[in-house]
Amino acid sequence: MRNFLAPLLASTFLTVASIQTVQAATSPSSLDLNAQSLFSADEIKYDKANEIVTASGNVEIVQGDRILKADNVIYSIREDKVNAVGNIVLLEPSGDVLFADKIELFNELKTGAIRDIRILFTDNSRLAAQSAVRVDENKTIMNKAVYSTCRLCETDRNAAPLWQVKSAKVEHDKQAKTISYEHAVLEFYGVPIIYTPYFSHPDPSVERDSGFLAPSAFDSSTLGYGITVPYYYAISDDKDMTISPTITTKEGVQIATEYRQAFETGALSLDGSLTYVDERTTTNVKTGEKEFQGHIRGVGEFEFRKDWKWGFDFFATSTDTYLDKYDISGEDSLTSTAYVEGLRGRNFVKVSAIAFQGLKEEDDSGTTPFVPGWLEYSYVGEPDKFGSRFSIDVDGLTLVRSDGQDTNRLSASVGWHLPYTSPSGQVITLDTSLRGDAYYASDQLDDPFDPTSDTSNNFTGRVIPSVSLKWSYPFVRQAGSVRQTIEPIVEAVWSEAFGSKNTPNEDSLSFEFDDTNLFGFNRYAGLDQVEEGARLNYGLNFGFYGENGGYTSLLLGQSLYENSKSDFADESGLDEQFSDYVARLEIQPTEMFKFTQRVRLGQDDLSFARNEIDLTFGSENNWFNLGYLNLKDDQAAAGIESHHEINFAGKLKLSEFWSSYGSYRRDLENNGSSIEGVFGFEYLDECFGFALEATKKFTRDRDVEPSTTIGFKIRLLPFN
């Protein structure tokens, strides 16, 4: 039975349809066949009494949107019947191409009987059958049929494709856009694998339809053996849902869902999961109780008026380690936001609410802040005749905790900015601003560095004037095909906070000095901390730019303070009168290679205080990425710990269809230890794909121990 349609399927793959422009009929000009039918052939004979046209040699018939080509055709105008023989090609309005040896069609080529039919669909999938009946223009029933999306072997056309579906009866319903099979057998290389009495799938004209997606299986030292079988449900044109049950031998069943919907004004996406498992202690010991664990996440954004939109982005989990355990996310802190914002030109306003969930063992939900209201407003005026402009910024924040300090802040600033470019090319920018901050803090520690000190409720405020003058002078030189630039940059800044020195600090707890904040009024991340005093920021920017888009750039810079000691934390790089040196080197000669290095060098001995490297080279199919980070200084007061890590990832195309990929992270602190490694093989051709992946996690986090997972996923295109 396995070879009963091999010649038909092979013929489908070998036949090339050449649909040409319809020419004028070569029969006598007085012949009027039909106003809606056009003929062309090497020879045409017309039996006027019986209204029969006989055409032979390169016959081509156009009937509405259908085109029929054959060696010989007999057309009965009275019966609207076409009999065609030899090298038949029928091009359908959908773009599908039908091949046959003998065909009899009625009703403007819409119905009839066909022998030895082969169909080439628009997605290059193929279907062949011994015989077929076209019930109407939408429905074709085929007997003893075979379907596949695979190409035949180039060296042996009679060999079975990689996979194919054989069926006693196949029905193609174009109106329902389905292809259904009765008594079907799935074969791999001609070997029967699966039998089913019935199944169906969308025809190639369907972009999305309900059905099972590619299953995946795995073996995990944490979850045990497991299998995931997703089901995709196309609810309507504007919404869909994917339900993904995962069955594991150690942790039972997990149900995950994803819902997506598009609206005229925006779109949303929601996903979540739920499981019922043994409760465990932080040392991974079962308590004997059961508990529900899961997560929920959503993103949405909608426009409700011109220039106005609202949205949300939330993420929450039931337990700290759940996301890591089920490989959903590696985040150690989750942020949820709801907002309304307006943007008109350069002016912006936003009102938002923010919630946080810390997932580290040391995180305390009582001291984790919640922001029920945050107002941000920015106005940028139009330039006057001198090019100067005004700006206004307003920031209002309410932050509460169930256990600890609550903070209310209102900040407003007005600025004046004047850019100027001299005739010689010097760029000078003058920026001034005046800011006022008002705070009300409840349960504020009298000594912020002593958590056991007394607390009180305090109104505080301050006024912060700032002025900066920035000068740069880019020099450009053309050397052959390379444009060279040298740009010295100097910025003089002064700012001072007049008023209370005991204002709360909620948004400026962490700080890193690098090339991105070398210049500016205030290098703290937020508004609560103010960089005070006079300082001079200076740097030198080098650039080499090729005519084909390649470039190399280097930025070097440092800051000089008026006082011998700044307000920044120790080891921050800005704690001395002369700051550390910061530099950024970028090299990208082509799109296939990019090297970026950011460093901070100690100003006294030029030792590396921070060294960050990112290297990427290769093409889409073959690439390699290397990342390296060495942050030597431990800034505990600023919330930054010393860090020394290397990671790399890559992909290698082994052959036309085979590729391998992998990644690896290693902590280099304290003699080093591995963090995570991934290695996989992937096969993907026009009709079949599978991936085999091994993941090793070396870290431990309470009830999540180091684990090894081996996963397998298979795809039959276009079924999934």
C-alpha positions in Angstrom: 0.0 0.0 0.0 2.9 2.4 0.8 3.8 2.9 -2.9 0.4 3.1 -4.4 0.7 6.9 -5.1 4.5 7.3 -5.3 4.4 8.0 -9.1 1.6 10.6 -8.6 3.4 12.4 -5.8 6.7 12.3 -7.7 5.0 13.8 -10.8 3.7 16.6 -8.7 7.2 17.5 -7.5 8.7 17.3 -11.0 5.9 19.2 -12.9 6.4 22.9 -13.4 3.4 25.0 -14.2 4.0 27.8 -16.7 0.8 29.9 -16.9 1.2 32.3 -19.9 -0.8 35.3 -21.0 -3.8 34.3 -22.9 -3.5 35.0 -26.6 -6.1 35.6 -29.3 -7.7 32.5 -30.7 -6.1 31.0 -33.8 -9.5 29.8 -35.1 -11.4 31.8 -37.7 -12.2 35.3 -36.5 -15.9 34.7 -37.1 -16.0 32.1 -34.3 -17.8 33.3 -31.2 -17.4 30.6 -28.6 -18.6 32.3 -25.5 -18.3 35.8 -24.1 -16.8 34.5 -20.9 -14.5 31.9 -22.4 -11.2 32.5 -24.2 -9.3 29.8 -26.2 -5.9 29.6 -27.6 -4.4 26.5 -29.3 -2.2 25.3 -32.2 -5.3 24.0 -33.9 -9.0 24.6 -33.2 -11.9 22.8 -35.0 -15.5 23.9 -34.5 -18.6 21.7 -35.0 -21.2 24.4 -35.4 -24.2 22.0 -35.5 -23.3 20.3 -32.2 -21.6 23.3 -30.7 -18.4 21.4 -30.0 -14.9 22.9 -30.1 -12.0 20.5 -30.5 -8.6 22.0 -29.7 -5.2 20.4 -29.8 -1.6 21.5 -29.2 -0.8 23.9 -26.3 -4.4 24.4 -25.5 -5.3 27.2 -23.1 -8.8 28.1 -21.8 -9.6 31.0 -19.6 -12.9 30.7 -17.9 -13.5 33.5 -15.4 -10.6 33.4 -12.9 -9.6 29.8 -13.9 -7.0 28.9 -16.5 -6.9 25.4 -18.0 -3.9 24.1 -20.1 -3.7 20.7 -21.8 -2.5 18.9 -24.9 -6.0 18.2 -26.2 -9.4 19.6 -25.2 -13.0 18.9 -26.3 -15.4 21.7 -25.3 -19.1 21.3 -25.5 -20.6 24.7 -25.4 -24.2 23.4 -25.2 -23.4 21.1 -22.1 -20.7 23.5 -20.7 -18.5 20.4 -20.5 -14.7 20.2 -21.0 -12.8 17.0 -21.6 -9.1 17.4 -21.4 -6.3 14.9 -21.9 -2.5 15.1 -21.5 -0.3 17.4 -19.4 -3.3 19.1 -17.8 -2.6 22.1 -15.6 -5.5 24.0 -13.9 -4.8 27.2 -12.1 -7.4 28.0 -9.5 -8.4 31.6 -8.4 -6.8 30.8 -5.0 -3.4 30.3 -6.5 -3.5 26.5 -6.1 -2.3 24.5 -9.2 -3.9 21.2 -10.2 -2.2 18.7 -12.4 -3.9 15.6 -14.0 -3.8 13.2 -16.9 -7.5 13.2 -17.7 -10.2 15.5 -16.6 -13.9 16.2 -17.2 -15.2 19.5 -16.0 -18.6 21.2 -16.0 -20.1 24.5 -14.9 -17.3 26.8 -16.0 -14.6 24.4 -14.8 -16.0 24.3 -11.3 -17.3 20.7 -11.1 -16.4 17.3 -12.6 -14.2 14.2 -12.3 -10.4 13.9 -12.4 -8.0 11.0 -12.7 -4.5 10.9 -11.3 -4.8 14.3 -9.7 -1.9 16.2 -8.1 -2.3 19.6 -6.3 0.4 22.1 -5.6 -0.9 24.5 -2.9 0.2 28.1 -2.4 2.5 27.1 0.5 4.3 24.5 -1.7 2.6 21.6 0.1 1.4 18.8 -2.2 -1.5 16.4 -2.4 -1.9 13.5 -4.9 -4.8 11.1 -5.4 -5.8 8.3 -7.8 -9.2 10.0 -8.5 -11.2 13.0 -7.5 -14.6 14.5 -7.8 -15.2 18.2 -7.7 -18.7 18.5 -6.1 -18.7 22.2 -6.6 -16.2 25.0 -6.9 -15.5 24.8 -3.1 -15.4 21.1 -2.4 -13.2 18.4 -3.9 -13.3 14.7 -2.7 -10.2 12.6 -3.4 -9.7 8.8 -3.1 -6.5 7.0 -2.1 -4.6 10.3 -1.5 -1.3 11.3 0.0 -0.3 14.7 1.5 3.1 16.1 2.4 4.9 19.4 2.6 8.3 17.7 2.1 10.4 17.8 -1.1 11.3 14.5 -2.7 14.9 13.2 -2.6 16.9 14.7 -5.5 18.7 11.5 -6.3 15.7 9.1 -5.9 12.4 10.5 -7.0 10.6 7.2 -6.1 11.7 7.4 -2.5 9.1 8.3 0.1 9.4 11.9 1.5 10.5 12.5 5.1 6.9 12.3 6.2 3.6 12.0 4.5 -0.1 11.3 5.3 -1.9 8.6 3.4 -5.6 8.4 3.5 -8.4 6.4 1.9 -10.5 9.6 1.5 -9.6 13.2 1.6 -12.0 16.2 1.4 -10.8 19.7 0.6 -13.5 22.3 1.6 -12.4 25.7 0.4 -15.3 27.4 2.0 -14.6 25.9 5.4 -10.9 26.2 4.6 -10.1 22.7 5.8 -8.5 19.5 4.5 -10.0 16.4 6.3 -8.8 12.8 6.2 -10.5 9.4 6.8 -8.5 6.4 7.9 -5.2 8.3 7.8 -1.7 6.9 8.4 1.3 9.1 9.2 4.5 7.8 7.7 8.1 8.7 8.3 10.4 7.6 5.4 7.6 5.3 4.3 7.2 3.6 7.7 3.7 3.8 9.3 3.9 5.5 12.7 0.4 6.7 13.6 -3.1 5.7 12.5 -6.2 7.8 13.1 -9.7 7.2 11.8 -10.2 10.9 11.2 -8.3 14.2 11.5 -8.3 17.6 9.7 -6.1 20.7 9.4 -6.5 24.1 7.8 -5.8 24.5 4.2 -2.9 26.7 3.1 -5.1 29.8 2.7 -5.7 29.9 6.5 -3.2 32.0 8.4 -4.5 30.9 11.9 -6.9 28.2 13.1 -7.6 26.3 16.2 -5.6 23.1 16.8 -2.8 21.5 18.7 0.6 23.0 18.5 4.0 21.3 18.6 4.3 19.2 21.8 7.5 19.2 23.9 8.9 16.6 26.3 11.6 16.9 28.9 13.4 15.2 31.7 14.2 17.5 34.7 15.9 16.6 37.9 13.5 19.1 39.6 10.2 18.3 37.9 10.8 14.7 36.7 9.7 13.5 33.3 7.3 15.9 31.6 5.3 16.7 28.5 3.6 19.8 27.3 0.8 19.7 24.7 -0.3 23.3 23.8 -3.7 23.8 22.2 -4.3 27.0 20.2 -7.9 28.3 20.1 -8.6 31.0 17.4 -11.6 32.6 19.1 -12.2 35.1 16.4 -10.3 37.4 14.1 -9.3 39.7 16.9 -8.7 37.3 19.8 -7.0 34.0 20.5 -6.0 31.8 23.4 -3.3 29.1 23.9 -3.8 26.5 26.7 -0.7 24.6 27.6 -1.0 21.7 30.1 2.2 20.3 31.4 2.2 16.9 33.1 5.2 16.0 35.3 6.1 12.9 37.3 7.3 14.8 40.4 5.1 17.9 40.5 1.9 16.8 38.9 0.0 19.0 36.4 0.6 22.6 35.6 -1.9 24.5 33.4 -0.6 27.6 31.6 -2.7 29.9 29.4 -2.1 32.9 27.2 -4.9 35.2 25.9 -4.4 37.9 23.3 -6.9 40.4 21.8 -6.6 43.3 19.4 -8.9 46.3 19.6 -9.4 49.3 17.3 -7.6 51.4 19.9 -4.9 49.0 21.1 -4.2 45.4 22.2 -3.6 43.3 25.3 -1.9 40.1 26.2 -2.5 38.0 29.4 -0.8 34.9 30.5 -0.8 32.8 33.7 -0.3 29.4 35.1 -1.5 27.3 38.1 -0.4 24.1 39.8 -1.2 22.3 43.0 1.9 20.9 44.6 3.5 19.8 47.9 4.4 22.7 50.2 8.1 22.9 50.9 10.3 24.8 53.4 13.2 27.0 52.3 15.5 24.0 52.7 13.3 22.0 50.2 11.7 19.7 52.8 8.0 18.8 52.3 5.7 20.0 55.1 3.0 17.4 54.3 0.6 20.1 53.1 -0.5 21.0 49.6 -0.6 24.5 48.1 -1.6 26.3 44.9 1.3 28.0 43.1 1.1 30.1 40.0 1.7 33.4 38.2 -0.2 36.0 36.3 1.2 38.6 33.8 -0.4 41.1 31.4 0.5 43.9 29.0 -1.9 46.2 27.4 -2.1 49.7 25.9 -5.0 51.6 24.4 -5.5 55.0 22.9 -8.7 56.7 24.1 -8.2 60.2 22.6 -5.8 61.8 20.2 -2.4 62.0 21.9 -3.7 60.2 25.0 -3.4 56.5 25.9 -3.7 54.3 29.0 -2.1 50.9 29.7 -0.9 48.4 32.2 2.0 46.0 32.6 1.7 43.7 35.6 3.6 40.6 36.8 3.0 38.7 40.0 3.7 35.2 41.4 2.5 33.2 44.3 5.9 32.2 45.7 9.4 33.6 45.3 10.9 30.6 43.5 8.0 29.5 41.3 9.1 31.4 38.2 12.6 30.0 38.3 11.4 26.4 39.1 9.1 26.3 36.0 11.6 28.3 33.8 9.1 31.2 33.3 11.3 34.1 34.3 14.7 34.6 35.9 13.8 38.0 37.4 14.5 38.6 41.1 12.1 41.5 41.3 8.7 42.0 39.6 7.2 45.4 38.8 3.5 46.1 38.0 2.4 49.4 36.5 -0.9 51.1 35.5 -0.7 54.4 33.7 -2.4 57.2 31.7 -0.2 59.4 29.5 -0.4 62.1 27.0 2.2 63.1 24.4 1.8 66.2 22.2 4.9 67.3 20.3 7.7 67.6 22.9 5.2 67.9 25.9 4.5 65.0 28.1 2.3 64.1 31.0 1.9 60.7 32.8 0.0 59.5 35.9 0.9 56.0 37.1 0.7 53.6 39.9 3.4 51.1 40.6 3.7 47.9 42.8 6.8 45.8 43.4 7.3 42.2 44.4 10.8 41.2 45.6 11.7 37.5 45.1 15.0 37.4 47.0 15.2 35.6 50.3 16.2 38.8 52.1 13.3 40.9 50.6 10.7 42.0 53.2 7.2 42.6 51.9 6.5 45.0 54.7 9.3 47.4 53.6 8.6 46.9 49.9 7.2 50.2 48.7 3.9 50.7 46.8 3.3 53.8 44.7 -0.4 54.6 44.4 0.2 57.8 42.5 3.1 59.2 40.5 2.7 62.4 38.4 5.2 63.3 35.7 4.9 66.4 33.6 7.3 67.9 31.1 6.8 71.0 29.0 9.4 72.2 26.4 8.7 75.6 24.8 9.3 76.6 21.2 12.7 78.3 20.4 12.7 82.1 20.2 14.6 84.0 17.6 17.8 83.4 19.5 17.2 79.7 19.7 16.6 79.7 23.5 13.7 77.9 25.0 12.0 77.4 28.4 11.1 74.1 30.0 8.9 73.2 33.0 9.0 69.9 34.8 6.6 68.7 37.6 6.9 65.5 39.6 4.5 64.4 42.3 4.9 61.1 44.2 3.1 59.2 46.9 4.9 56.1 48.3 3.6 53.9 51.1 4.8 50.8 53.0 2.9 48.6 55.4 6.0 48.6 57.7 8.3 51.6 57.4 8.6 55.0 56.1 5.9 56.6 53.9 6.9 59.4 51.5 5.1 62.2 49.7 7.0 64.4 47.3 6.2 67.4 45.1 8.9 68.7 42.9 8.7 71.5 40.3 11.4 73.1 38.2 11.7 75.7 35.5 14.7 75.8 33.0 16.1 78.1 30.3 18.3 76.6 27.6 20.4 78.4 24.9 22.3 76.4 22.3 24.8 78.2 20.1 27.0 77.1 17.2 29.8 79.5 16.2 30.8 80.2 12.6 33.9 78.1 13.3 31.9 75.1 14.4 32.2 75.4 18.2 29.1 74.2 20.0 28.2 76.0 23.2 25.1 75.2 25.3 24.0 77.2 28.4 21.5 75.5 30.7 19.9 76.9 33.8 17.2 75.6 36.1 15.5 76.4 39.4 13.9 73.5 41.2 11.9 73.3 44.4 11.1 70.1 46.4 8.6 69.6 49.2 8.5 66.4 51.2 6.2 65.0 53.9 7.6 61.7 55.4 5.9 59.7 58.1 7.7 57.1 60.3 11.0 58.6 59.1 14.2 57.3 60.9 16.0 60.1 62.8 19.2 58.3 61.8 18.8 56.8 58.2 21.9 54.6 58.8 20.5 53.2 62.1 17.3 51.1 61.6 16.8 51.0 65.4 16.7 54.8 65.8 13.5 56.7 66.6 11.0 57.7 63.9 9.1 60.9 63.4 6.8 62.7 60.9 8.5 65.5 59.1 7.8 68.3 56.6 11.0 69.2 54.7 11.8 71.2 51.6 14.6 72.7 49.6 15.4 74.9 46.6 18.0 73.9 44.0 19.4 76.4 41.5 21.6 74.9 38.8 23.6 76.3 35.9 25.9 74.6 33.3 27.9 75.7 30.4 29.0 73.1 27.9 31.5 73.6 25.1 32.6 71.2 22.4 34.6 71.7 19.2 34.5 68.8 16.7 37.4 68.6 14.3 36.9 66.6 11.1 39.5 65.3 8.7 39.0 63.2 5.5 41.7 60.6 5.0 41.0 58.6 1.9 37.7 56.8 2.5 37.8 57.3 6.2 36.5 60.4 8.0 38.3 61.1 11.3 36.9 63.2 14.1 38.3 64.6 17.3 35.9 66.4 19.7 37.0 67.9 23.0 34.1 68.5 25.4 34.2 70.6 28.6 31.2 71.2 30.9 31.2 73.5 33.9 28.3 72.8 36.3 27.2 74.4 39.6 24.2 73.3 41.7 23.3 73.6 45.4 20.5 72.5 47.6 19.3 75.2 50.0 17.1 74.0 52.8 16.7 70.8 54.7 19.4 68.2 54.4 17.2 65.5 55.9 15.0 64.8 52.9 14.0 61.2 52.2 15.9 59.2 49.6 13.7 56.8 47.7 14.8 56.9 44.1 18.5 57.5 44.2 19.7 54.6 46.3 21.8 53.0 43.6 24.4 54.8 41.5 27.2 53.9 39.0 29.5 56.3 37.4 30.2 55.5 33.7 30.3 57.1 30.2 26.5 57.5 30.1 26.4 60.0 32.9 29.7 61.8 32.5 27.9 65.0 31.6 24.8 66.5 33.1 23.2 68.6 35.9 22.6 65.7 38.3 24.1 62.3 37.9 21.9 60.6 40.5 19.2 58.3 39.0 16.3 60.1 40.6 15.3 63.4 42.2 15.8 62.7 45.9 19.6 63.0 45.9 21.3 66.2 44.5 24.8 66.5 43.2 26.0 69.7 44.9 28.9 72.1 44.4 30.9 73.2 41.5 32.6 70.7 39.1 34.1 70.4 35.8 33.3 67.5 33.5 35.7 67.0 30.5 36.3 64.4 27.9 37.6 63.7 24.4 35.7 61.9 21.7 37.5 60.2 18.8 35.8 58.8 15.8 36.8 57.0 12.6 34.0 56.4 10.1 34.2 54.5 6.8 32.2 55.2 3.7 30.5 51.8 3.9 29.1 52.4 7.4 31.9 50.9 9.5 33.2 53.0 12.5 35.4 53.1 15.5 34.7 55.5 18.4 36.5 56.2 21.7 35.3 58.4 24.5 37.5 59.4 27.5 36.4 61.5 30.4 36.8 62.6 34.0 35.2 65.0 36.5 36.9 67.5 38.8 35.2 68.8 42.0 35.7 72.1 43.7 35.9 70.3 47.1 38.4 67.6 48.0 35.5 65.3 49.0 32.1 64.9 47.2 28.8 63.7 48.5 28.9 60.4 46.6 29.4 57.1 48.4 32.9 55.6 48.8 34.1 53.5 45.8 31.5 55.2 43.5 34.2 56.7 41.3 33.1 60.2 42.2 33.9 60.3 45.9 37.3 62.1 45.5 38.1 65.6 44.1 39.3 64.0 40.9 36.9 61.3 39.8 37.9 58.0 38.2 38.4 58.0 34.5 35.6 56.5 32.3 35.9 55.3 28.7 33.9 53.7 26.0 35.4 52.0 23.0 33.2 50.8 20.1 34.5 49.0 17.0 32.1 48.0 14.2 33.9 47.6 10.8 30.9 45.7 9.4 27.4 44.6 10.4 28.9 41.2 11.2 31.3 42.4 13.9 30.8 44.7 16.9 33.0 45.2 20.0 32.0 47.4 22.9 34.1 48.0 26.0 33.2 50.3 28.9 35.7 50.8 31.7 36.2 52.9 34.8 39.8 53.4 35.8 41.1 54.5 39.3 42.3 58.1 39.0 45.3 57.3 41.2 46.7 54.0 39.8 44.6 53.5 36.6 43.4 50.1 38.0 40.2 48.7 36.6 37.3 49.6 38.9 34.8 48.4 36.3 35.4 46.6 33.0 32.5 45.6 30.8 33.0 43.9 27.4 30.4 42.9 24.8 31.6 41.2 21.6 29.4 39.9 18.8 30.3 38.6 15.4 28.8 36.5 12.7 25.7 36.3 10.6 22.1 35.3 11.3 22.9 31.6 11.0 26.4 31.6 12.5 27.2 34.0 15.3 29.0 34.3 18.6 28.5 36.6 21.6 30.9 37.1 24.5 30.1 39.2 27.6 32.4 40.0 30.5 31.8 42.1 33.6 34.2 42.9 36.4 32.9 45.4 39.0 35.6 45.3 41.7 34.3 47.9 44.2 31.7 46.8 46.6 29.3 49.8 47.1 27.0 48.3 49.7 25.7 51.8 50.7 24.7 52.3 47.1 23.1 48.9 46.7 25.8 47.6 44.3 27.9 44.5 45.1 31.2 43.6 43.5 30.6 41.4 40.5 32.8 39.3 38.3 31.2 37.3 35.5 31.7 35.9 32.0 29.0 34.6 29.6 28.9 33.6 26.0 26.4 32.3 23.5 26.4 31.2 19.9 24.9 29.4 17.0 26.5 27.3 14.3 24.9 26.2 11.1 26.2 22.7 10.6 24.5 22.0 7.3 21.5 23.1 5.2 19.1 22.0 7.9 21.2 21.3 11.0 22.4 23.8 13.5 23.6 23.8 17.1 23.4 26.5 19.7 24.5 27.1 23.3 25.2 29.5 26.1 27.2 29.5 29.3 27.5 31.8 32.4 30.2 31.6 35.0 30.8 33.6 38.2 34.5 34.4 38.5 34.3 35.6 42.1 36.0 33.5 44.8 37.7 31.0 42.5 34.7 30.9 40.2 31.6 28.7 39.8 29.2 27.9 37.0 25.8 29.6 36.9 24.0 28.1 33.9 24.8 26.3 30.7 22.6 25.5 27.7 23.4 23.3 24.7 21.1 22.2 21.9 20.8 20.8 18.4 18.1 21.9 15.9 16.9 20.5 12.6 14.5 22.5 10.4 13.5 22.0 6.8 10.5 22.9 4.8 8.3 20.3 6.4 9.8 19.0 9.6 11.7 20.3 12.6 12.9 19.2 16.0 15.1 20.5 18.7 17.0 18.7 21.5 18.2 20.9 24.3 20.0 20.3 27.6 20.0 22.9 30.4 22.1 22.8 33.5 21.5 25.2 36.4 24.2 25.3 39.1 22.7 27.7 41.6 20.5 27.0 44.6 17.7 29.3 45.8 15.8 27.9 48.8 13.6 25.0 47.5 15.0 25.3 44.0 18.1 23.1 43.9 20.7 22.8 41.1 19.0 21.0 38.2 19.5 19.4 34.8 16.8 19.4 32.2 16.8 17.7 28.8 14.0 18.8 26.5 12.7 17.6 23.1 10.3 19.3 20.7 9.1 18.1 17.3 7.2 20.0 14.6 5.3 18.8 11.5 4.9 21.8 9.2 2.3 23.2 8.5 0.4 21.4 11.3 2.3 23.3 14.0 
